[in-house]
Amino acid sequence: MKAALITIGDEILSGNTVDTNSTFIAEQLKNIGIKTAQIFTISDEIETIKKTLTSAFELADLVITTGGLGPTKDDKTKIAFKDYFKDELVLDEKTFEHLKQLFIKRNREHLLEINKDQAVVLSKAFVFQNFNGTAPCQMVEENGKIAICLPGVPYEVKPFIRNQIIPFLQQKFKFPFIESRFISVVNYPESLLANDIESWEDNLPEHMTLSYLPVGNRVKLRLTANGENLRDLQNDLEKQIKKVVVIIGDR
């Protein structure tokens, strides 16, 4: 399965806000075996969002958007989703009750009415409740594709992904196990290291990949394998690590 991420917000494009959501989401997806094919950063315009959804679904089976779900007029993601999926917006009573309890807990009942639109969702969407903010996450499944629509605030995005989205995806799909091993090499230029281990790297099994992570005078090698049997993966990784250690020597 491949994913595409869409970051929505003029504040990202203007450089006023740094997009940390995409990096976090891509890493979490990678950890369960989903590769991110592309990351889009776009403006808060309905037509732009719709066109980007089309492009994203050409690349991936799973599309995750962040941003544009707030209570203000410049938050247009929900409307774009409604148009794209030819759906309608309805008040979700469960979400509204969740909002009500949230505002009571925070002693802000007077703000409930002006935030009521946060409980308005697509009629065909599955709703994940937000325990750290007001905008719920919505998921639409259509023609074998999945679209997940998240708010843009990082401290809301992270719990959504960790506690609800990743467990949902793991339960719905059978993903292979993924294991990684790391080797740190000091004072060994990356180009020289790559040349010295080229033959070993070229002969790695198909289910393994190697990444070079240089930082200062240190190069970290990450060897990653995926497969159906965890113990076999671990054994395969250990065998390859022993081989490359012999080549590198005492570094």
C-alpha positions as CSV (number, residue, x, y, z in Angstrom):
1,M,0.0,0.0,0.0
2,K,1.2,3.5,-0.8
3,A,0.1,6.8,0.8
4,A,0.0,10.4,-0.3
5,L,0.0,13.3,2.2
6,I,-1.6,16.6,1.6
7,T,-0.8,19.6,3.9
8,I,-3.4,22.3,3.5
9,G,-2.8,25.9,4.6
10,D,-1.6,29.3,3.3
11,E,0.4,29.7,6.5
12,I,2.6,26.7,5.4
13,L,3.2,28.2,2.0
14,S,4.0,31.6,3.3
15,G,6.7,30.2,5.5
16,N,5.1,31.3,8.7
17,T,4.5,27.8,9.9
18,V,6.8,24.7,9.5
19,D,5.1,21.5,8.4
20,T,6.1,18.9,11.0
21,N,3.0,16.8,10.5
22,S,4.0,15.2,7.2
23,T,7.4,14.0,8.5
24,F,5.7,12.5,11.6
25,I,2.9,10.8,9.6
26,A,5.3,9.5,6.9
27,E,7.5,7.9,9.6
28,Q,4.5,6.3,11.4
29,L,3.2,4.9,8.2
30,K,6.6,3.6,7.2
31,N,6.8,1.8,10.6
32,I,3.8,-0.4,9.6
33,G,4.9,-0.9,6.0
34,I,3.1,1.9,4.1
35,K,5.4,3.9,1.8
36,T,4.6,7.6,1.3
37,A,4.7,8.2,-2.5
38,Q,4.4,12.0,-2.4
39,I,3.7,14.9,-0.1
40,F,1.7,17.9,-1.4
41,T,1.6,21.3,0.2
42,I,-1.3,23.4,-1.0
43,S,-3.4,26.5,-0.3
44,D,-6.7,26.8,1.4
45,E,-8.7,26.9,-1.9
46,I,-11.5,24.5,-2.6
47,E,-10.6,23.8,-6.2
48,T,-7.0,23.3,-5.4
49,I,-7.8,20.8,-2.7
50,K,-10.1,18.9,-5.0
51,K,-7.6,18.8,-7.9
52,T,-4.9,17.6,-5.4
53,L,-7.1,14.8,-4.1
54,T,-7.4,13.6,-7.7
55,S,-3.6,13.7,-8.2
56,A,-3.0,12.0,-4.9
57,F,-5.4,9.1,-5.6
58,E,-3.6,8.5,-8.9
59,L,-0.5,7.8,-6.8
60,A,-1.8,6.1,-3.7
61,D,-4.6,4.0,-2.1
62,L,-4.4,6.0,1.1
63,V,-4.6,9.8,1.2
64,I,-4.2,11.8,4.4
65,T,-4.8,15.5,4.6
66,T,-4.0,17.9,7.5
67,G,-5.3,21.3,8.0
68,G,-8.3,23.4,7.1
69,L,-10.8,22.0,9.6
70,G,-11.1,24.9,12.0
71,P,-14.2,27.0,12.7
72,T,-13.2,30.0,10.6
73,K,-14.1,31.0,7.0
74,D,-10.6,30.2,5.6
75,D,-11.0,26.5,6.7
76,K,-12.4,24.9,3.6
77,T,-11.2,21.3,3.6
78,K,-14.5,19.9,4.7
79,I,-16.3,21.6,1.9
80,A,-13.8,20.4,-0.7
81,F,-14.2,16.9,0.6
82,K,-18.0,17.2,0.3
83,D,-17.7,18.3,-3.3
84,Y,-15.0,15.8,-4.2
85,F,-17.0,12.8,-2.8
86,K,-20.4,14.2,-4.0
87,D,-21.6,14.0,-0.5
88,E,-23.5,16.2,2.0
89,L,-22.7,17.7,5.3
90,V,-24.7,16.7,8.3
91,L,-24.7,17.3,12.1
92,D,-23.2,14.3,13.8
93,E,-24.9,14.0,17.2
94,K,-22.2,11.9,18.7
95,T,-19.6,14.4,17.8
96,F,-21.7,17.3,19.0
97,E,-22.2,15.5,22.3
98,H,-18.4,15.0,22.5
99,L,-17.9,18.7,21.9
100,K,-20.4,19.6,24.5
101,Q,-18.7,17.5,27.2
102,L,-15.3,19.0,26.1
103,F,-16.5,22.6,26.6
104,I,-18.2,21.8,29.9
105,K,-15.0,20.2,31.1
106,R,-13.1,23.4,30.1
107,N,-15.8,25.7,31.6
108,R,-16.4,27.2,28.1
109,E,-20.0,26.3,27.5
110,H,-20.6,29.7,26.1
111,L,-18.4,28.8,23.1
112,L,-20.3,25.7,22.2
113,E,-22.8,27.2,19.8
114,I,-20.2,29.1,17.7
115,N,-18.2,25.9,17.5
116,K,-21.2,23.7,16.5
117,D,-20.1,23.5,12.9
118,Q,-17.1,21.4,14.1
119,A,-19.7,18.6,14.6
120,V,-20.8,18.9,11.0
121,V,-19.3,16.0,9.0
122,L,-19.7,14.2,5.7
123,S,-22.7,11.9,5.8
124,K,-20.7,8.9,4.5
125,A,-17.7,9.5,6.7
126,F,-16.5,7.4,9.7
127,V,-15.6,9.9,12.5
128,F,-12.7,9.6,14.9
129,Q,-13.3,11.8,17.9
130,N,-10.7,14.5,18.9
131,F,-9.7,14.2,22.5
132,N,-7.2,17.1,22.2
133,G,-9.2,19.7,20.3
134,T,-12.5,20.4,18.6
135,A,-12.2,19.2,15.0
136,P,-12.9,15.5,14.5
137,C,-11.0,13.3,12.0
138,Q,-13.1,12.0,9.1
139,M,-12.5,9.0,7.0
140,V,-14.1,8.2,3.7
141,E,-13.7,4.9,1.8
142,E,-14.7,4.7,-1.8
143,N,-13.7,2.5,-4.8
144,G,-11.0,0.7,-2.7
145,K,-9.4,4.0,-1.7
146,I,-9.3,5.7,1.7
147,A,-9.2,9.4,2.5
148,I,-8.4,10.6,6.0
149,C,-9.0,14.2,6.9
150,L,-7.1,15.5,10.0
151,P,-6.9,18.9,11.7
152,G,-3.6,20.7,11.3
153,V,-2.5,21.3,14.9
154,P,0.5,18.9,15.6
155,Y,-0.5,18.2,19.2
156,E,-3.9,17.0,17.8
157,V,-2.4,15.1,14.8
158,K,0.0,13.0,16.7
159,P,-2.5,11.4,19.1
160,F,-4.9,10.8,16.2
161,I,-2.2,9.0,14.2
162,R,-0.7,7.1,17.1
163,N,-3.8,6.1,19.0
164,Q,-6.5,5.8,16.3
165,I,-5.4,5.9,12.7
166,I,-2.4,3.5,12.9
167,P,-4.3,0.9,15.0
168,F,-7.2,1.2,12.6
169,L,-5.0,0.6,9.5
170,Q,-3.2,-2.3,11.2
171,Q,-6.5,-4.0,12.1
172,K,-8.0,-3.4,8.6
173,F,-5.0,-4.6,6.6
174,K,-2.4,-7.3,7.1
175,F,1.0,-5.6,6.9
176,P,4.4,-7.3,6.8
177,F,6.7,-7.1,9.8
178,I,9.4,-4.4,9.5
179,E,12.7,-4.6,11.4
180,S,15.8,-2.3,11.2
181,R,19.4,-2.5,12.5
182,F,21.8,0.4,12.7
183,I,25.6,0.6,12.5
184,S,27.5,3.8,13.3
185,V,30.8,4.5,11.5
186,V,33.1,7.3,12.6
187,N,35.7,9.1,10.4
188,Y,34.8,7.1,7.4
189,P,33.8,9.4,4.4
190,E,30.4,8.4,3.1
191,S,31.7,8.1,-0.5
192,L,34.5,5.8,0.5
193,L,32.2,3.8,2.7
194,A,29.7,3.4,-0.1
195,N,32.5,2.2,-2.4
196,D,33.9,-0.3,0.1
197,I,30.5,-1.9,0.8
198,E,29.1,-1.7,-2.8
199,S,29.4,-5.4,-3.5
200,W,27.7,-6.3,-0.2
201,E,25.0,-3.8,-0.8
202,D,24.3,-5.0,-4.4
203,N,23.9,-8.5,-3.1
204,L,21.4,-7.8,-0.4
205,P,18.2,-9.8,-0.5
206,E,15.2,-8.2,-2.2
207,H,13.4,-7.7,1.1
208,M,16.2,-5.5,2.5
209,T,17.1,-1.9,1.9
210,L,20.1,0.1,3.1
211,S,20.0,3.8,4.0
212,Y,23.0,6.2,4.6
213,L,22.4,8.8,7.4
214,P,25.5,11.1,7.6
215,V,25.8,13.5,10.6
216,G,29.1,15.3,11.0
217,N,32.0,12.9,11.0
218,R,29.6,9.9,11.6
219,V,27.7,7.9,9.1
220,K,24.9,5.7,10.4
221,L,23.8,2.8,8.2
222,R,20.2,1.6,8.6
223,L,19.5,-1.8,7.3
224,T,15.7,-2.5,7.0
225,A,13.9,-5.8,6.2
226,N,10.3,-6.6,5.8
227,G,8.5,-10.0,5.6
228,E,5.9,-12.3,7.1
229,N,8.0,-14.0,9.7
230,L,9.6,-11.8,12.4
231,R,12.1,-14.3,13.6
232,D,13.4,-15.0,10.1
233,L,13.7,-11.2,9.5
234,Q,15.8,-10.8,12.7
235,N,18.1,-13.7,11.8
236,D,18.5,-12.4,8.2
237,L,19.4,-9.0,9.5
238,E,22.0,-10.3,12.0
239,K,23.7,-12.3,9.2
240,Q,24.0,-9.3,7.0
241,I,25.2,-7.1,9.8
242,K,28.0,-9.6,10.6
243,K,29.0,-9.5,6.9
244,V,29.3,-5.8,6.6
245,V,31.1,-5.4,9.9
246,V,33.9,-7.6,8.6
247,I,34.1,-5.4,5.5
248,I,34.1,-2.1,7.5
249,G,36.5,-3.3,10.2
250,D,37.1,-1.5,13.5
251,R,35.7,1.9,12.9
